[in-house]
Amino acid sequence: MKRNLKIDRVEIVNKDDILNSHSFFKPIMTSILNYYSSLLKLYSEPHYLSQLKKLHSLILKTLHCINTFLLNNLITSYAKSNHPSYAHRVFLQIPDRNIFSWNALLSASTKSGHLSDMRTIFNSMPEKDCISWNSMISGYASHGFPQKAAETYKLMLREGCTTQNRITFSTMLILSSSLSSSEFGTQVHCQVMKNGFGSHVFVGSPLVGMYSKGGHVSDAWLAFQEVKEKNIVLHNTMVMGFLRCGMIEESKRLFTGMRERDSISWTTMITGLTQNGCELDAISMFNEMRHAGVSMDQYTFGSVLTACGALAALGQGKQIHAFIIRTHFDDNVFVGSALVDMYSKCRSIRVAESIFNEMKVKNLVSWTAMLVGYGQNGFSEEAVGVFLQMQRCGVEPDDFTMGSAISSCANIASLEEGAQFHCQSIILGLVSFITVSNALVTLYGKCGNMEESHRLFDEMPTRDHVSWTALVSGYAQIGEAKETIELFERMMADGVKPDGVTFIGVLSACSRAAMVEKGYSYFNSMVNEHRIVPVADHYTCMIDLLSRSGRLKEAENFIKRMPFRPDAIGWATLLSSCRVHGNIEMAKWAAGFLVELDTQNPASYILLLNMHAVRRNWEEVARLRKEMRDKGVRKEPGCSWIKYNNKVHIFSADDQSHPDSKKIHAELEWIRMKMDEEGYVPDTSSVLHDVAEADKRLMLGHHSEKLAIAFGLIFLPDEFPIRVFKNLRVCIDCHNATKFISKITGREILVRDAARFHKFSNGLCSCGDFW
């Protein structure tokens, strides 16, 4: 921006007459000074620094004697341009410095964040006024030192500064909110009243904000009423105060009674209603705002999209998305992130993915929204992939993002990536955050490494109920019933309130240990003492507890007393127990309900086939197979996989495709010979075909999990546990065989199947031979 600096020429006839004529010279000088002062104000921005320097040079050339007023303006301009060194040079050139000169220099250090220089200048001032003290206070407050700002204010009072103004009080009230000190805020309020600013709207707004943030909404309301001439800012602050304290009706009454509302008023209501769980009201308020023709910003859209996501209101969300496109907010990174979050929560993960990929600019919130969205929709591998892509783009995670990435690793029991993220969290200083620590405890627990999980739990500086639940669930998952119950009792003794997930872990532990009475006791305690409404998972745990212990009739009666029918997992649990205890009639009853719930679920057919095959009832086996074919029910092919050198090795039954297939089958043959020596007898009941016994043994010998375990024995060092994953339940024979292998080789083998985690060690399994 170029401006021509032109001073009109004056015809001079007699030089001596002009010099001696004050009436002629003074107006010209005043005009020039005012002109320069106006230009200095115009160029008081960082991007005008070159123009400011040129103007400074012109002033030095055209004025032989520059007065203090203009030099003070020059200091102020350099201060606002964020160049305190230039401001300091000008200050040193002033022969007759006044308090305005000192305040201008002090302001330069304050704005630039040079707090040590600020303190030195302040201490050197021959005199101080309210502006000087305000500069010191705002300097500390705006650069992250609220405590020092408060100390400076107290020093101001001790030194007898009686010229406090509305800026002083406004700053101190905002500061007391950030310090969360109601006592200090009350002291400032007393000073406000003492100096007669209680009814001033500029002070009243931060006063209302301070009390409402501290939860003292009645005091906030009194402060609000004290102000005589209320403006829209004060009303908005009070509305926000009511909403912050959950006073929905009061906020609505105040909002409705406002004579004037702006975009902030509407957005405050929409945000507050969403945060208080009144999502329908928030969406309705958004529609009213839209019909009223009020302009909207990114915060308005972000809040209403959050409401749609909480309700999984896909239809409303799509309408708002269309409006966002029409108002050209679709390129806004804040709105884009909110759209990704909304579609993810509405189970439209592919739409969320498309929006995310089309975003021109992505920030940490955007990446986190996509990562969490994948995790919430069961796409944990994709979530881990997004996290890795985010890091390749140079975006550094915060504690929430890191915790979410580790949780995704836990969901797929990916210890390798999880351990890498653990190392990164240590390097980035995030491991001390409770969100990250909880995710790590969960990760190692779900991967069967309870030693590491418990170590991390013990090292946590603070723990919440999620921390305890993660450890309880970890022990429950690997079948350590005694440790699970002891930990739960310790949690209760420490006064930590359990939630529904905690009780799922405890009830499943009771089931593993056949502690029926204790399980009943915990279930009743959950309902009657902790007021937790049981969900399907809690009832499934109780069905498992009773049926696993052989109390099938009691399990049947329990089911009939339930407020709703069991889900597919509940019926499958009962069906599995019927297989173990050989109750074919109850198995048929459970299978009927399971088929009714999911006609394409093969679990009921497979378990019934297994039961009939054990009894050699091949006619019934054939009938069930035909029924499966007629209904199009297909059994998912079994496969197992193991990770080695950052590569996943997948095996299917009798697999010959692996490059090291000969080594693997040779290892299996050696294992079979050793197992025979130890007394292993194949359980051919798992073979659902009417073939010769020798053929059944041959089929069993090359199941996918056995191939994966053989691979691990060959390639993984002895000190490392063998971790195998399977997409279906482990069959009885493979379970027995793995117990023998763990004893013969002395290796710890962890198998994660479709039902649970099995930890094999020294010939025993953590599941207690029931899964």
Secondary structure, DSSP 8 states (H G I E B T S, - for coil): ------------S-HHHHHT-HHHHHHHHHHHHHHHHHHHHHT-SGGGHHHHHHHHHHHHHH-SS--HHHHHHHHHHHHHTT-HHHHHHHHHT-SS--HHHHHHHHHHHHHHT-HHHHHHHHHH-SS--HHHHHHHHHHHHHTT-HHHHHHHHHHHHHTT-----HHHHHHHHHHHHHHT-HHHHHHHHHHHHHTT-TT-HHHHHHHHHHHHHTT-HHHHHHHHHH-SS--HHHHHHHHHHHHHTT-HHHHHHHHHH-S---HHHHHHHHHHHHHTT-HHHHHHHHHHHHHTT----HHHHHHHHHHHHHHT-HHHHHHHHHHHHHTT-TT-HHHHHHHHHHHHHTT-HHHHHHHHHH-SS--HHHHHHHHHHHHHTT-HHHHHHHHHHHHHTT----HHHHHHHHHHHHHTT-HHHHHHHHHHHHHTT-TTSHHHHHHHHHHHHHTT-HHHHHHHHHH-SS--HHHHHHHHHHHHHTT-HHHHHHHHHHHHHTT----HHHHHHHHHHHHHTT-HHHHHHHHHHHHHTS-----HHHHHHHHHHHHHTT-HHHHHHHHHHSSS---HHHHHHHHHHHHHHT-HHHHHHHHHHHHHH-TT--HHHHHHHHHHHHTT-HHHHHHHHHHHHHHT------EEEEEETTEEEEEETT---STTHHHHHHHHHHHHHHHHHTT----GGG--S---HHHHHHHHHT-HHHHHHHHHHHHS-TTS-EEEEESS---HHHHHHHHHHHHHH---EEEE-SS-EEEEETTEETTTT--
